[in-house]
Amino acid sequence: METTIRIHTDSLSADIIDSIKKMFPHRNIEITIQPADETDYILGDPAYTQELMERIEQYNTNQKSFL
């Protein structure tokens, strides 16, 4: 079993460790910590995705006008 936990560092607590222990009892586990990719969050919401695409298009249009 593999799981990904995305959590803001301000929300970290001992409860997280206890939860991990319950999910993987009596096992060796590997924990990798890296900053989360915020684009997954944005692209997971159609409204945010649309906004992002519109801003990219606007940026590209503005860049072409300077050439």
C-alpha positions in Angstrom: 0.0 0.0 0.0 1.2 3.5 -0.8 -0.3 6.8 0.3 0.4 10.5 -0.2 -0.3 12.9 2.6 -0.5 16.6 1.6 -0.5 18.9 4.5 0.5 22.4 5.4 3.4 22.5 7.8 1.3 24.7 10.2 -1.0 21.7 10.5 1.6 19.1 11.4 1.1 17.5 14.8 1.8 14.3 16.7 -1.6 13.1 15.5 -0.1 12.7 12.0 2.6 10.4 13.2 0.0 8.3 15.2 -2.2 8.1 12.0 0.8 6.8 10.0 1.5 4.2 12.6 -2.1 3.0 12.4 -2.0 2.9 8.6 1.3 0.9 8.6 1.4 -1.1 11.8 4.7 -2.9 12.7 6.3 -2.1 9.4 9.3 -0.3 8.0 8.2 2.8 6.1 10.0 5.4 4.0 9.0 9.1 4.4 10.0 11.6 1.7 9.3 15.3 2.3 9.2 17.8 -0.6 7.2 20.9 -1.3 3.9 20.0 -2.9 3.3 20.9 -6.5 0.7 23.6 -6.4 -0.3 23.0 -10.0 -2.0 19.8 -9.1 -4.4 21.8 -6.8 -5.0 24.4 -9.5 -5.6 21.9 -12.3 -7.9 19.8 -10.1 -10.5 22.7 -10.1 -12.0 23.5 -13.5 -12.5 27.2 -12.5 -8.9 27.6 -11.6 -7.8 25.7 -14.7 -9.8 28.1 -16.9 -8.4 31.1 -15.1 -4.9 29.8 -15.6 -5.4 29.1 -19.3 -6.9 32.6 -19.8 -3.9 34.2 -18.1 -1.4 32.2 -20.1 -3.2 33.2 -23.3 -3.2 36.9 -22.2 0.5 36.7 -21.4 1.3 35.1 -24.8 -0.8 37.8 -26.6 1.0 40.5 -24.7 4.4 39.0 -25.5 3.6 38.9 -29.2 2.7 42.6 -29.2 6.1 43.5 -28.0 7.9 41.6 -30.8 
